Amino acid sequence: MNNGTLNKNQSFGSSGKTSSAGNADSVKDIAVEVKEKVVELTDRLGEVKSTVLQRGSSIAEKIRKYATANPMKAVAIAFAAGYFGMRVTRPLRWL
């Protein structure tokens, strides 16, 4: 009589009997599925990396062209961004 507890050689299921060969096959199947998912994720991460690098270099090229065409505006924007970053990260000590 099974009252919901498991002995060493039992598993959850309808029959209460275990098959070591069946468990080994299911573990192997799970391992194969996990390996396939890891390969799939690795491939997807490679695609994302290349997309990010392409977009980043595209943005950097646009910024370089803008800075070359408008050097005074570029210096003003860089100064404003640096000042804003400084104000956000440091409290005002002299007030």
C-alpha positions as CSV (number, residue, x, y, z in Angstrom):
1,M,0.0,0.0,0.0
2,N,1.4,3.3,-1.1
3,N,0.4,6.2,1.2
4,G,2.2,8.9,-0.8
5,T,5.7,8.3,0.5
6,L,8.5,6.9,-1.7
7,N,10.9,4.1,-1.0
8,K,14.4,4.1,-2.4
9,N,13.3,2.1,-5.5
10,Q,10.1,3.9,-6.3
11,S,9.2,7.0,-8.2
12,F,6.1,9.1,-8.8
13,G,3.9,7.5,-11.4
14,S,0.7,5.6,-11.9
15,S,2.2,2.1,-11.4
16,G,4.6,2.8,-8.6
17,K,7.2,0.6,-10.3
18,T,10.5,2.0,-11.8
19,S,12.5,1.0,-14.7
20,S,16.2,1.9,-14.6
21,A,16.5,1.6,-18.3
22,G,13.6,3.9,-18.9
23,N,15.0,6.5,-16.4
24,A,18.4,6.4,-18.1
25,D,16.8,6.9,-21.5
26,S,14.7,9.8,-20.2
27,V,17.8,11.4,-18.6
28,K,19.7,11.0,-21.9
29,D,16.8,12.5,-23.8
30,I,16.8,15.5,-21.4
31,A,20.5,15.9,-21.7
32,V,20.3,15.9,-25.5
33,E,17.5,18.5,-25.4
34,V,19.5,20.7,-23.0
35,K,22.5,20.5,-25.2
36,E,20.5,21.4,-28.3
37,K,19.0,24.4,-26.4
38,V,22.5,25.5,-25.3
39,V,23.8,25.4,-28.9
40,E,20.7,27.3,-30.1
41,L,21.2,30.0,-27.4
42,T,24.9,30.2,-28.3
43,D,24.1,30.8,-31.9
44,R,21.4,33.4,-31.0
45,L,23.9,35.2,-28.8
46,G,26.4,35.3,-31.6
47,E,23.7,36.9,-33.9
48,V,22.8,39.5,-31.2
49,K,26.5,40.3,-30.7
50,S,27.1,40.9,-34.3
51,T,24.0,43.1,-34.6
52,V,25.0,45.2,-31.6
53,L,28.5,45.6,-33.0
54,Q,27.2,46.7,-36.4
55,R,24.8,49.2,-34.9
56,G,27.4,50.5,-32.4
57,S,29.9,51.1,-35.2
58,S,27.2,52.7,-37.3
59,I,26.3,55.1,-34.5
60,A,30.0,55.9,-33.8
61,E,30.5,56.7,-37.5
62,K,27.5,59.0,-37.5
63,I,28.8,60.8,-34.4
64,R,32.3,61.1,-35.9
65,K,30.8,62.6,-39.1
66,Y,28.7,65.1,-37.1
67,A,31.7,66.1,-34.9
68,T,33.8,66.6,-38.0
69,A,31.1,68.8,-39.7
70,N,30.2,70.7,-36.5
71,P,33.2,70.9,-34.1
72,M,31.9,73.7,-31.9
73,K,28.6,72.0,-31.4
74,A,30.3,68.7,-30.7
75,V,32.5,70.3,-28.0
76,A,29.4,72.0,-26.4
77,I,27.5,68.7,-26.4
78,A,30.4,66.8,-24.9
79,F,30.8,69.5,-22.2
80,A,27.1,69.5,-21.4
81,A,27.0,65.7,-21.2
82,G,30.0,65.6,-18.9
83,Y,28.6,68.3,-16.7
84,F,25.3,66.6,-16.4
85,G,27.0,63.3,-15.6
86,M,29.1,65.0,-13.0
87,R,26.0,66.6,-11.4
88,V,24.2,63.3,-11.3
89,T,27.0,61.3,-9.8
90,R,28.3,63.9,-7.3
91,P,26.3,65.9,-4.7
92,L,26.7,69.6,-4.4
93,R,29.1,70.1,-1.4
94,W,29.5,73.8,-1.5
95,L,25.8,74.7,-1.1
